[in-house]
Amino acid sequence: MKKAIQLPGRELTPREIVKELDRYIIGQEKAKKSVAIALRNRWRRKQVDDDMREEIYPNNIILIGPTGVGKTEIARRLANLANAPFLKVEASKFTEVGYVGRDVESMIRDLTNISVNMVKEEHEERVQERAREQANERILDILIPPAPKSGTEEESADERREKTREKFRQRLNAGDFESRQIEIEVQDDSTPMMQIFGASGMEEMGVNLQDMLGNLMPSKKKTRKTSVAEARKILTQQEADKLIDMDKVTNEALQRVQNSGIIFLDEIDKIAGDRGGGSGNQADVSREGVQRDILPIVEGSTVMTKYGMVQTEHILFIAAGAFHMTKPSDLIPELQGRFPIRVELNSLTTEDFIKILQHPENALIKQYQALLDTEGVELEFKDGAIEAVAEIATEVNETTENIGARRLHTIMTLLLEDLQFELPDGDPGETTITGEIVRDRLREIVEDKDLTRYIL
């Protein structure tokens, strides 16, 4: 039996990936299953022979469902599990070539930057202990400046200085000097940078004068006075930068982007036009143009980044959209073909809201309890109160715009508004919330449909 996908600190199979997503997301089993399989297939492809590996392309996914049902939350939690470069972008932020705005290739450049930073952090972690030791030695050099030597006393002076240094080293490791102020040299971040503007999104590449001229314009240093504890952090980072091989980091990062990168393309419905109506206005033309620009990225093309060329054919794309006013079939046919897996997410029910309020590790009730605990107040919700909040959320979603679980945030804010306001002054009032309290405080707003439209 082959080894499971290696993720930070543990190995996860598709079933285990779904279990991890269950900790934060209620329901939507089909969507969780699809993304878990897609994530596992990233590992499976790496185990295939080289010739066949190049022929295996990712099955991109479209998540379809109303706002507030968990599409974005799935992406956010998937990023923590992927152990791979992950980028979430909104399709609506892009414009086609010729319009003012960001070009679609910028998503690949952003993903590459994420990958480089990820790999660099991993390499820095490996040399962290050695970098810290070297940073401590540099601090000792500052604490014990070299004594002047003279003739026959040179050897004995070195011995005395080494003994003194060892004593200081022991005290430094024991934390005796943490608050002492010393002066260190740091990079002068005020050095002006010149951006290069031009075609193909060069402004996104962060090309500056130092990158172009290299050592002809060395970076400036400045002296900074700081504590030993803060100096150790700064010097450790400097030493770690010296110990890692950036060429190796860059090469590994590019490979990781090309073979393991994941892009979550949110709000894809915002660039879908009504292909049946064909109004032909400029906005529709622009949206279809964005689709045409995205198509080669998803199909597979080569994008220039400041770290080198990136091939996109093996990057996994997960798109999501509510598709209230449009349908997936309103996308251009070529783009539809590049997203063969479509998963429809369910609208949330009252029972789902009850679970969302209680069960996830970041449940809304747990968040408010943690906030009020900072003021020494224990907030308690009775079962009837939770059910009342869920019922009101369902009712308001049905009578106004359905915004899914986000409705719970507005209801909880209004419910606890007075409590949060009065609490710092020592008059918290009621800290046990019952169903009657919930209905009483929200009755007027829920019954007034015009008011509900603006407040809830």
C-alpha positions as CSV (number, residue, x, y, z in Angstrom):
1,M,0.0,0.0,0.0
2,K,1.4,3.4,-1.0
3,K,2.1,6.1,1.5
4,A,-0.5,8.7,2.0
5,I,0.0,12.4,1.1
6,Q,2.5,14.1,3.3
7,L,1.1,17.2,5.0
8,P,2.4,19.3,7.8
9,G,3.0,17.0,10.7
10,R,0.7,14.2,9.6
11,E,-0.5,12.1,6.6
12,L,-4.1,12.7,5.3
13,T,-6.1,10.5,3.0
14,P,-9.3,12.0,1.3
15,R,-11.4,10.7,4.2
16,E,-9.2,12.4,6.7
17,I,-9.1,15.7,4.6
18,V,-13.0,15.7,4.8
19,K,-12.8,15.1,8.5
20,E,-10.5,18.1,8.9
21,L,-12.9,20.3,6.8
22,D,-15.7,19.1,9.1
23,R,-14.1,20.8,12.0
24,Y,-15.0,24.2,10.4
25,I,-17.6,23.6,7.8
26,I,-21.1,22.2,8.3
27,G,-22.7,20.1,5.6
28,Q,-21.7,20.3,1.9
29,E,-20.4,16.8,1.8
30,K,-20.2,16.6,-2.0
31,A,-18.0,19.7,-2.2
32,K,-15.7,18.5,0.6
33,K,-15.4,15.1,-1.2
34,S,-14.5,16.7,-4.5
35,V,-11.8,18.9,-3.2
36,A,-10.4,16.1,-1.1
37,I,-10.1,13.9,-4.1
38,A,-8.5,16.7,-6.1
39,L,-6.0,17.3,-3.3
40,R,-5.1,13.7,-3.1
41,N,-4.7,13.4,-6.9
42,R,-1.9,16.1,-6.6
43,W,0.0,13.5,-4.6
44,R,-1.0,10.6,-6.8
45,R,0.4,12.3,-9.9
46,K,3.8,12.7,-8.3
47,Q,4.0,8.9,-7.8
48,V,3.5,8.2,-11.6
49,D,6.3,7.6,-14.0
50,D,7.7,10.7,-15.6
51,D,6.3,10.1,-19.1
52,M,2.8,9.5,-17.9
53,R,3.0,12.3,-15.2
54,E,3.2,15.0,-17.9
55,E,0.0,13.7,-19.5
56,I,-2.1,13.8,-16.3
57,Y,-3.9,17.1,-16.0
58,P,-5.9,18.3,-13.0
59,N,-9.7,18.0,-13.1
60,N,-10.6,21.6,-12.3
61,I,-13.8,22.2,-10.2
62,I,-16.6,24.7,-10.1
63,L,-18.4,25.1,-6.8
64,I,-22.0,26.4,-7.4
65,G,-24.1,27.7,-4.6
66,P,-25.6,30.9,-3.0
67,T,-23.5,33.2,-0.9
68,G,-22.8,32.2,2.6
69,V,-23.0,28.4,2.3
70,G,-19.3,27.7,2.7
71,K,-17.6,28.0,-0.7
72,T,-14.9,30.5,0.4
73,E,-14.6,28.7,3.8
74,I,-13.7,25.5,2.0
75,A,-11.0,27.3,0.1
76,R,-9.6,28.9,3.3
77,R,-9.4,25.7,5.2
78,L,-8.1,23.8,2.1
79,A,-5.1,26.2,2.0
80,N,-4.1,25.0,5.5
81,L,-4.2,21.4,4.5
82,A,-2.6,21.6,1.0
83,N,1.0,22.1,2.0
84,A,1.3,23.7,-1.4
85,P,1.2,27.2,-2.9
86,F,-2.4,28.4,-2.6
87,L,-3.9,31.6,-3.8
88,K,-7.5,32.9,-3.5
89,V,-8.5,35.6,-6.0
90,E,-11.7,37.2,-7.2
91,A,-12.4,36.9,-10.9
92,S,-14.2,40.2,-10.8
93,K,-10.9,42.1,-10.1
94,F,-9.5,41.3,-13.5
95,T,-10.0,43.1,-16.7
96,E,-9.2,42.0,-20.3
97,V,-6.1,43.4,-22.0
98,G,-6.6,47.0,-23.0
99,Y,-8.8,47.9,-20.0
100,V,-7.5,49.6,-16.8
101,G,-7.1,47.0,-14.1
102,R,-5.1,43.8,-13.2
103,D,-4.4,41.3,-16.0
104,V,-5.1,37.6,-15.3
105,E,-1.4,36.6,-15.4
106,S,-0.9,38.5,-12.2
107,M,-2.5,35.5,-10.4
108,I,0.3,33.3,-11.5
109,R,2.9,35.9,-10.4
110,D,1.2,36.2,-7.0
111,L,1.1,32.4,-6.6
112,T,4.8,32.2,-7.4
113,N,5.6,34.8,-4.8
114,I,3.7,32.8,-2.3
115,S,5.6,29.7,-3.3
116,V,9.0,31.4,-2.9
117,N,8.1,32.7,0.5
118,M,6.8,29.3,1.6
119,V,10.0,27.5,0.5
120,K,12.2,30.2,1.9
121,E,10.5,29.8,5.3
122,E,11.0,26.1,5.2
123,H,14.8,26.5,4.4
124,E,15.1,29.1,7.1
125,E,13.5,26.8,9.6
126,R,16.2,24.2,8.8
127,V,19.0,26.6,9.6
128,Q,17.3,28.4,12.4
129,E,19.3,26.9,15.2
130,R,22.6,27.6,13.5
131,A,21.5,31.1,12.6
132,R,20.5,31.8,16.2
133,E,24.0,30.6,17.4
134,Q,25.7,33.0,14.9
135,A,23.4,35.8,16.0
136,N,24.4,35.2,19.6
137,E,28.0,35.4,18.6
138,R,27.5,38.7,16.9
139,I,25.8,40.0,20.1
140,L,28.8,38.8,22.1
141,D,31.0,40.8,19.7
142,I,29.0,43.9,20.6
143,L,28.9,43.2,24.3
144,I,32.6,42.4,24.5
145,P,34.6,44.6,22.1
146,P,38.1,43.3,21.3
147,A,40.7,44.6,23.8
148,P,43.9,46.2,22.5
149,K,46.9,43.8,22.4
150,S,50.5,44.6,23.2
151,G,53.6,42.4,22.6
152,T,54.1,39.6,25.2
153,E,50.6,40.0,26.7
154,E,48.9,39.1,23.4
155,E,48.4,35.4,24.3
156,S,47.3,35.9,27.8
157,A,44.9,38.6,26.7
158,D,43.3,36.2,24.2
159,E,42.8,33.6,27.0
160,R,41.3,36.1,29.4
161,R,39.0,37.4,26.7
162,E,37.8,33.9,25.7
163,K,37.1,33.1,29.4
164,T,35.1,36.4,29.7
165,R,33.3,35.6,26.4
166,E,32.3,32.2,27.7
167,K,30.9,33.7,30.9
168,F,29.0,36.2,28.9
169,R,27.7,33.5,26.6
170,Q,26.3,31.5,29.5
171,R,24.6,34.6,30.9
172,L,23.3,35.5,27.4
173,N,21.8,32.0,27.0
174,A,20.3,32.3,30.5
175,G,18.5,35.5,29.4
176,D,20.4,37.9,31.7
177,F,20.9,40.5,28.9
178,E,17.5,40.5,27.2
179,S,16.6,44.1,28.1
180,R,20.1,45.6,27.7
181,Q,20.3,48.2,24.8
182,I,22.8,47.6,22.1
183,E,23.4,49.1,18.6
184,I,23.3,46.9,15.5
185,E,23.4,47.5,11.8
186,V,20.2,46.9,9.8
187,Q,19.1,47.4,6.2
188,D,18.0,51.0,5.4
189,D,14.5,50.4,4.0
190,S,14.2,54.1,3.0
191,T,16.3,53.4,-0.1
192,P,14.1,54.6,-3.0
193,M,12.9,51.9,-5.4
194,M,12.1,52.5,-9.1
195,Q,9.3,50.4,-10.5
196,I,9.4,49.4,-14.2
197,F,6.1,49.9,-15.9
198,G,5.3,48.3,-19.2
199,A,3.6,45.5,-21.0
200,S,2.7,42.0,-19.6
201,G,2.1,43.3,-16.1
202,M,5.7,44.3,-15.4
203,E,4.4,46.6,-12.6
204,E,3.4,43.4,-10.8
205,M,6.8,41.9,-10.9
206,G,8.3,44.4,-8.5
207,V,11.4,45.1,-10.7
208,N,13.4,47.8,-9.1
209,L,16.6,49.6,-9.7
210,Q,18.6,47.4,-7.3
211,D,17.4,44.2,-9.2
212,M,18.6,45.7,-12.4
213,L,22.0,47.0,-11.3
214,G,22.8,44.5,-8.7
215,N,25.9,45.2,-6.7
216,L,26.5,48.5,-8.6
217,M,24.1,50.0,-6.0
218,P,24.7,48.1,-2.8
219,S,22.0,48.4,-0.1
220,K,22.6,51.0,2.6
221,K,23.0,50.2,6.3
222,K,21.9,52.2,9.3
223,T,22.6,51.9,13.0
224,R,19.7,51.0,15.2
225,K,19.5,50.9,19.0
226,T,17.4,48.0,20.3
227,S,17.2,45.5,23.1
228,V,19.3,42.3,23.0
229,A,16.0,40.2,22.7
230,E,14.9,42.2,19.6
231,A,18.5,42.3,18.2
232,R,18.6,38.5,18.3
233,K,15.5,38.3,16.1
234,I,16.9,40.7,13.6
235,L,20.4,39.2,13.5
236,T,19.0,35.6,13.4
237,Q,17.0,36.6,10.3
238,Q,20.1,38.1,8.7
239,E,22.2,35.0,9.4
240,A,19.4,32.7,8.1
241,D,19.4,34.7,4.9
242,K,23.1,34.2,4.5
243,L,22.8,30.4,5.2
244,I,20.1,29.6,2.6
245,D,20.8,29.2,-1.1
246,M,18.2,31.5,-2.9
247,D,18.9,29.8,-6.2
248,K,17.9,26.5,-4.8
249,V,14.9,28.1,-3.1
250,T,13.7,29.6,-6.3
251,N,14.1,26.4,-8.3
252,E,12.2,24.4,-5.7
253,A,9.5,27.1,-5.5
254,L,9.0,27.1,-9.3
255,Q,8.7,23.3,-9.3
256,R,6.2,23.5,-6.5
257,V,4.0,26.1,-8.3
258,Q,4.0,24.1,-11.5
259,N,3.2,20.7,-10.0
260,S,1.3,21.5,-6.8
261,G,-0.1,25.0,-7.1
262,I,-3.8,25.6,-6.4
263,I,-5.7,28.7,-7.3
264,F,-9.2,29.4,-5.9
265,L,-11.0,31.6,-8.4
266,D,-13.9,33.1,-6.5
267,E,-16.9,35.1,-8.0
268,I,-16.5,33.5,-11.4
269,D,-20.2,34.1,-12.0
270,K,-19.4,37.9,-12.1
271,I,-17.6,37.5,-15.4
272,A,-20.2,35.2,-17.0
273,G,-22.4,37.0,-19.5
274,D,-26.0,36.2,-20.6
275,R,-25.1,34.4,-23.8
276,G,-28.8,34.2,-24.7
277,G,-29.7,37.8,-24.3
278,G,-26.6,39.3,-25.9
279,S,-27.0,42.9,-24.8
280,G,-23.6,43.7,-26.3
281,N,-22.7,46.5,-23.9
282,Q,-19.1,47.3,-23.1
283,A,-19.3,45.6,-19.7
284,D,-20.4,42.3,-21.3
285,V,-17.6,42.5,-23.8
286,S,-15.1,43.1,-21.0
287,R,-16.4,40.1,-19.0
288,E,-16.1,37.8,-21.9
289,G,-12.7,39.2,-22.6
290,V,-11.6,38.2,-19.1
291,Q,-12.8,34.7,-19.7
292,R,-10.8,34.6,-22.9
293,D,-7.7,35.8,-21.0
294,I,-8.3,33.2,-18.2
295,L,-8.7,30.4,-20.7
296,P,-5.0,30.0,-21.8
297,I,-3.9,30.2,-18.1
298,V,-6.2,27.3,-17.2
299,E,-5.5,25.3,-20.4
300,G,-1.8,25.7,-20.0
301,S,0.6,28.5,-20.9
302,T,3.9,30.0,-19.9
303,V,3.9,33.1,-17.7
304,M,6.9,35.3,-17.0
305,T,7.6,36.1,-13.4
306,K,10.6,37.8,-11.7
307,Y,11.7,34.3,-10.6
308,G,11.5,32.7,-14.0
309,M,9.0,31.2,-16.4
310,V,6.1,29.3,-14.9
311,Q,4.1,26.7,-16.9
312,T,0.4,26.6,-15.8
313,E,-1.0,23.4,-17.3
314,H,-0.7,21.4,-14.0
315,I,-2.0,24.1,-11.6
316,L,-5.3,23.1,-10.1
317,F,-8.1,25.6,-10.4
318,I,-11.1,25.6,-8.2
319,A,-13.7,28.2,-9.2
320,A,-16.8,29.2,-7.2
321,G,-19.8,31.4,-7.8
322,A,-23.4,32.0,-6.7
323,F,-24.7,32.1,-10.3
324,H,-27.9,34.0,-9.2
325,M,-28.2,36.0,-12.4
326,T,-26.3,33.7,-14.7
327,K,-25.6,30.0,-15.2
328,P,-22.4,28.1,-15.6
329,S,-23.5,27.5,-19.2
330,D,-23.2,31.3,-19.7
331,L,-19.4,31.0,-19.6
332,I,-17.7,30.6,-22.9
333,P,-17.7,26.9,-24.0
334,E,-13.9,26.6,-24.0
335,L,-13.8,27.7,-20.4
336,Q,-16.6,25.4,-19.4
337,G,-14.6,22.5,-20.8
338,R,-11.7,23.3,-18.6
339,F,-13.8,22.9,-15.5
340,P,-15.3,19.4,-15.9
341,I,-16.3,18.8,-12.3
342,R,-19.3,20.8,-11.1
343,V,-20.5,20.6,-7.5
344,E,-23.7,22.3,-6.3
345,L,-23.7,23.4,-2.7
346,N,-27.0,23.2,-0.7
347,S,-28.7,26.2,0.8
348,L,-28.5,26.2,4.6
349,T,-31.5,25.2,6.8
350,T,-32.4,26.0,10.4
351,E,-30.8,22.8,11.5
352,D,-27.6,23.8,9.7
353,F,-27.6,27.2,11.4
354,I,-27.9,25.5,14.8
355,K,-24.9,23.3,14.1
356,I,-22.9,26.3,12.7
357,L,-23.5,28.3,15.9
358,Q,-22.2,25.5,18.1
359,H,-20.0,22.8,16.5
360,P,-17.2,24.3,14.4
361,E,-14.0,25.1,16.3
362,N,-14.5,28.8,15.2
363,A,-18.2,28.8,16.0
364,L,-19.7,32.2,16.4
365,I,-20.9,31.6,19.9
366,K,-17.4,30.5,20.9
367,Q,-16.0,33.6,19.4
368,Y,-18.3,35.9,21.5
369,Q,-17.7,33.9,24.6
370,A,-13.9,34.3,24.1
371,L,-14.3,38.1,23.6
372,L,-16.4,38.6,26.7
373,D,-14.2,36.3,28.8
374,T,-11.5,39.0,28.4
375,E,-13.7,41.2,30.6
376,G,-14.3,38.4,33.1
377,V,-17.9,37.7,32.0
378,E,-19.1,34.1,31.2
379,L,-21.6,34.3,28.4
380,E,-24.1,31.3,28.3
381,F,-26.5,30.4,25.5
382,K,-29.4,28.1,26.4
383,D,-30.5,25.6,23.7
384,G,-33.7,27.6,23.1
385,A,-31.6,30.7,22.4
386,I,-29.6,29.0,19.8
387,E,-32.7,27.6,18.1
388,A,-34.3,31.1,18.2
389,V,-31.3,32.7,16.5
390,A,-31.3,30.0,13.8
391,E,-35.0,30.3,13.2
392,I,-34.7,34.1,12.9
393,A,-31.8,33.8,10.5
394,T,-33.8,31.4,8.3
395,E,-36.9,33.6,8.4
396,V,-35.0,36.8,7.4
397,N,-33.1,34.9,4.7
398,E,-36.4,33.8,3.2
399,T,-38.1,37.2,3.3
400,T,-35.1,39.3,2.2
401,E,-31.9,38.5,0.4
402,N,-30.5,35.0,1.2
403,I,-27.0,35.6,2.4
404,G,-26.6,32.2,4.1
405,A,-24.6,31.9,7.3
406,R,-23.4,35.5,7.1
407,R,-26.9,36.4,8.4
408,L,-25.9,34.9,11.8
409,H,-23.2,37.6,12.2
410,T,-25.7,40.4,11.9
411,I,-28.2,38.8,14.2
412,M,-25.6,38.0,16.9
413,T,-24.2,41.6,16.7
414,L,-27.6,43.1,17.3
415,L,-28.5,40.6,20.0
416,L,-25.3,41.3,22.0
417,E,-25.0,45.0,21.1
418,D,-26.2,46.4,24.5
419,L,-24.2,43.8,26.5
420,Q,-21.0,44.6,24.7
421,F,-21.6,48.4,25.1
422,E,-22.4,48.3,28.9
423,L,-19.8,45.7,29.9
424,P,-16.7,47.9,30.3
425,D,-18.6,50.2,32.7
426,G,-19.3,47.3,35.0
427,D,-23.0,46.8,34.3
428,P,-23.1,43.8,32.0
429,G,-26.8,43.0,32.6
430,E,-28.0,39.6,31.4
431,T,-25.2,37.2,30.5
432,T,-27.4,34.1,30.1
433,I,-29.2,34.3,26.8
434,T,-32.5,32.4,26.5
435,G,-35.0,32.0,23.6
436,E,-37.3,34.6,25.1
437,I,-34.5,37.2,25.3
438,V,-33.6,36.5,21.7
439,R,-37.2,36.9,20.4
440,D,-37.8,40.0,22.6
441,R,-34.7,41.9,21.5
442,L,-35.2,41.1,17.8
443,R,-39.0,41.0,17.5
444,E,-39.4,44.6,16.3
445,I,-36.7,44.4,13.6
446,V,-37.9,41.0,12.3
447,E,-41.5,42.1,12.1
448,D,-40.7,45.4,10.4
449,K,-39.8,44.2,6.9
450,D,-38.6,47.6,5.7
451,L,-36.3,47.9,8.7
452,T,-35.1,44.3,8.2
453,R,-34.0,45.2,4.7
454,Y,-31.6,47.8,6.1
455,I,-30.5,46.3,9.4
456,L,-30.6,42.6,9.0
